[in-house]
Each structure stands twice: as structure tokens, then as C-alpha cells.
Amino acid sequence: MAVILLAAALGIGGCGAVETENPSDEITLLEPVNANANTEKVMLHNLYDYEVEPGYIYPEIKEYSFLEDTTFFSYVAAPGTEVSSGSVLAKADAQGIEEQIKSVEEQKKNLTETYEEEYKDLTDLIKEQKELIEEIKENQKDETEEEKSYSNRQVILIENDIRGYELSLNQNEELYALDADYYEKQLEYLHREQKSRLLYSDMNGMVVNVGSFAPGDYVPAKKSVVAVGDFSELMFTCNDIGQSKRKQAQEFYLFVNGTSYELGEEIEREASEQEYSTFSINGDTSALSAGDFGVLVAVYEKRENVVAVPKSALQKGVSGMYVYRIENGEKVMTDVVTGMSDGVYTEILSGVSVGDEISLSESAISHGKDTAQVSYGSISASFEESGSFQCPITYVVKNPAEVGTVCLVGYKKELFSYVNAGEEIAEIRVETDAAAKEELKKKMEREEARIRDAGTFENEKEAARRQKALKNYQEELEKLETAEQISQICADKSGILVWTMDKKENETIASGETVAVIADEKNCYVAVSNENGLLNLGNKVQVSYQDTLGNTTVFEGNVINASKAGLSEELESADAYIGLPHEMTEQISAAMANGGFYRTKLSVSADVREMKGVLTVPKEAVKRIAGACYVTICKDDGTYVNQNILVGGNDAKNYWVLDGLEEGMVVCLE
């Protein structure tokens, strides 16, 4: 669990609870016992009925999902990755579709080749027959009438053959057009299906979280897979406050680092099990950044510089409320008309004036002699937690040998070591079937002999068929011979070797089997437990790691994923992800390699819930009474006044104040 050094969490002022009804309904005696024990001068006070709700600044976040049930393949973009509209975010498994596309393309290719061969054969026949007719007609010049009659019948027969060939040509063309159109439509459909296996962003921004899907996992339709944040649009999110409270509030605003912001409309968005309220922010937000801590302030009622008396001074009589005013040492019952109450002091609309001394039935608020000055400062808590090194974007390295028996000789790289593209990961040995090779050689020899024997007497179609068969045998033999030459499995891309298959020397590797997994070092991060949501998207943190030699390195990173308040339940994470500078990724990877994985320590620390540029007072100066927060102000004339203050929150040492105090005021400590 996260360790909060200054406080368990930043306290948020519960001092705003206000008692709106009249004080005690009990009728008291006109001469209460010890009525003279406590008195207080009537003064001007501030009274507040308010509440504050802590929250954070978030970018506009949109979650993306596949439209149909599918099988997950991989993430293309990890938290912290900048994306633009049209960028691919994730892929579903499209292997089956890719195989279908390859098969249909092959069928279409064969169809075209067959059509073109038949077209050539038929057009050649038509040409030959037409040339034959011309030759016959040319010879008719020297023929007798009887010979001409015979040759004319030959021409008629040849013309019938030509019409038959032309009919076949037209039929083939029509059938080819139909079949080609069929295959084209199949390819269009398959390409659409292939595209549907890709998840695209439709806005510019940064990936702020991804789901926990692994290759091969079932993904239901419309289940969130990736979230993207648009940092040009900022909003404020806090726990749900209810729509009615905004309508009731006289003042309703956001307060961040000493500045108030007008809140716009509440935005409907998916959220986790706990309900949240999210608001747009009106006006200039250039001073705000994602991750800033803020509070929503709802002031339902307030009175400033009004005559007020302690609640314990009020008594209820038959005709209404009254107090005992002290005149010449005597108690004089005085009727009063009351207004707003904060549970400690009650506004007096008429009956007593500033300077009047009144009797109290309880002790007045006490204060000590020591004082402190109200000043501007910052409030924060501290976060410390151990982290782990994670790389979400990975590439698989598969056995490249398509044929033969592949045996592992050994791995050439250690886990978590950095590998360059083309670098050897494992040594292998490929054994092919010698008998199969000899059989292919014999088949090739037979075909070559048939081609030689046929000579010029064989028709072109049969010769092409024999040449095609010979080519197929040659390709199969080349595959076997090429496979025998493979002795290495190399990395396709640079990155960190994060997984290798659990096989020993001489164990076989299936064709296409995954041999290793390489992580994209540009998308690695430190994951740290964030159950309480203290770390938020955009927060700056310090990460330190200790290598196997005990050397410690500290660097700065940023939280690159949104906490659960900014996401739906489907994408919320119990961890915060810290983006790493590239040079740190390489150093940590090097420290973890060569057996250092379990000895490499990663620690994360940060100032959280930080509020800058606010008025602060020591905790010893603040008294929580009946849900209100009070301080005793020491005025320049030496008098003291108990003052209600509008508190935004606190840390282990100070409260920070939204209203009720000014810089330089002197307050008494308990």
C-alpha cells in the first residue's frame, strides 16, 4: 500500500456542515445556573454553509472498442504513446482472414492465368483458321469449278469452327468476368473484415490506458480496449456531488493553485462502480495541466461581517429567541431575531449590537498565547512505493524454417538484454528428410526427360504444364535446401528480450512456433500500485533504481495513464504507469539482464495532491466545532474574534483556506 508520509491523505475540510434550523428547541430557565460564568462581547463574524469535493484535472478521454466479438492479437499503442486521428491502437487476431485473403488471391491469380492461357490458345486458333481461309481463297484462283466447290465447303467448315472458337472465347470472357468479380468481392469483404480487426483513433492525443487483454483472449463487442486523451480539452472530475447541489449553491466553482475557475456543464461519461461528476471548465485554462489537484467549492449560504453570537448564548422562550445582555453587572433578557447559523455562531438580525456583552451557557472558545501569521504557501502529501518494469508492446519471434525438423542448439542472449534488429537470439539445427529430397530429384529428372523427348511435336499447352510441374518440384527442393542452411533465429526488430520458450538443447521447435518475445523499448514503463488514486495522469514523479552492484540512479518521469476516476470500469487500473526516458530504459534493462532481474529495485516517490499559492494556517490554529472550522484572530487593537473560515483541505501541518482570512492576519494557537 502507498505510504503517505505527511498524512494518510490530504484532509478535505468537513468544516462546511451547517445547522440551518433554529438552535435547541428546549425551553430553558430564565435564570440558568451559573449564568454569569461566561460572557462574550458581540462582534462581527463570517458564517459559511459550504462543502468542498477534491478531484483532478483530466484531458477529454475517449474509449475505443471493437464492434464485434473477436479474438485479441496485440496492442499497437501503449500508455504514453502520441497518436493522431487514423492511428491504429490495437489489433484483433486476423490470421484466419489473412490466410483466406492469401487463398482467394491465389485462386484469382490461377483463374487469370488459366483464362489468359485459354484466351491465347483460342485467339491463336482463330488467327490460324482465318489465315487458312485466306490461303484457300488465294488458291482458288487457279482451281477448277469442282475444286472451288470443294474448297468453298472447306471454308464453310472452317468458318463454323471459327464461330465455335469465338463463342468459346466470349463464354470464357463472361465466365472469367463473373468469377473474377466473385473473387474481387470476396477480397473486398475480407479486407473489410481485416480492417475491422484494427482499432483506430479518431482524434489526436495520447493513449492514457489500455485493457489487460493478452494475445488469444476473447474480446466481447463494445468492451473498452484502449483509451485516448485529448489534452487540448481539459475537464475536472470528482466524486459525484448530485445535480441538486449545484442548483442549491449560491457559488459553485473550481479552485486550483490559488485561482478560481468557472465550471461549465456536467459531462456525461462512462465511469467505474463509484459514480463521478465531470465538468467542463470555462474561460482560459492555459495555467492548468492534466493531473493538477483541485477542489470543487459549493457555497450554499454565507454571511460576511454580520452580527453573530455563540449558539450557547441563545435561549428559547415562549415568544421566541432571547439572550441575556449584561448591563451594569446585571443580566437583562433581550429578545433577538436570528438568521443563519453555522452550528457555532448564529446571525442576529435585531436585538443586540456590536460591543454588547452577553451571557453564555457554555464556555467560550478558548485560545492560547502563541500566535502565527497567515501566509501563502503550498500543501501536499508524499507518496512512496516500489515499482516493477513493464513493457506492453511486444513482437514475437517465430521459427523461420517452414520444413524439416528444427532442434534448439541454445540461446545466445540473456533475458532482459537489449537486442538489435538482425541480431542472433538462438542457434538452431534443421534436419530435412533425405528420402524426400531424393524423390523430388527423381521427379525433376523424369519431367526433364519428358520435355526433351517430346521435342517440337508436343503442343504448347502440354509443354507449359510440364514446365510448371518441374518448377514446383524445384521450389520444393529449394525449400528443403534453404531450410538446411538456417542455423540462427534472429530478431526482426530492436528491443528488450522479455521472454524465451522453455526448451532445452536438442528439443524440437515446430514450424511457426514462437521462440522469443521482444518488447518495444520506446514503450516501457514502471508500474506502481495506486489503489488510492493518489497518482494521476500528468503527475511528475521520481524513480530510483538500484543495480546489481548497489549503485542508485534517480530520474524524473511522468504518470502516463489515467486513474479510475477518468475511466470506465473496463479500463480502470489499480496501477499507475510511469513513462521512462529512453536512456533509462536501456540502463534498467542492462541492470535486469545477466541474472539481475530479482535484484533490481525500482522505487517511486512523488508529491501528490499538491495545492500551490494558497493561504495557509497551522493546524494548531484551527478548531473543528460542530462541523465548522474556526480560528481566533488577534486584531491590531488587542481584541480577539472567533472566525469561521472556508477550508479547502489540509496536510499534516497546515490547513489551506479558501475564504475568511487574509495574508498577514495573526491567529492564535491552541
LINBEL-V406229 format. One line per field, one symbol per residue. phi: phi as a letter, one per 20 degrees, with the letter a starting at -180 (. if undefined). A space follows every 50 residues. Layout:
BEGIN
phi: ???
END
This chain:
BEGIN
phi: .feefeafaffdgeeefceeefghffedffcfflfefccbffcecdcccb bccfacecffdcddbffcgbdfdaeecdgnefccgofeebcefdgfffff ffffffffffgfffffffffgffffffffffffffffffffdefffffff fffffffffffffffffffffffffffffffffffffgffffffffeddd edbercfdacfdfdgnffcfgmegdbccdefeddbdcbfgdnffffffff cbbdcclncecfeeffdebfbegefcdccfdenfdfeecgnfebceddde abccldfbcggfeecddfeqebceeeclmdedfcfcdecfcdnddcfdea pccgofdcedecfffebeefcbdfbeaccacdcbaeccecceecceddfe fecneddferedcegmeecegnffdbdccdddefffffffffffffffff ffffleeeffffffffffffffffffffgfffffefccddffcfrdfdbc fecdgmfecffmffebcdefffcdbdecfbgemfecgnfecddccdefen fdcdbdccfdcffffecfgfdfceddddfdfgffgfffgffeflnegede ddcccaedlecdmcfccfffeddeclnddccdeeefeneccecfceeerb dfdcdddeboccgnfddeef
END
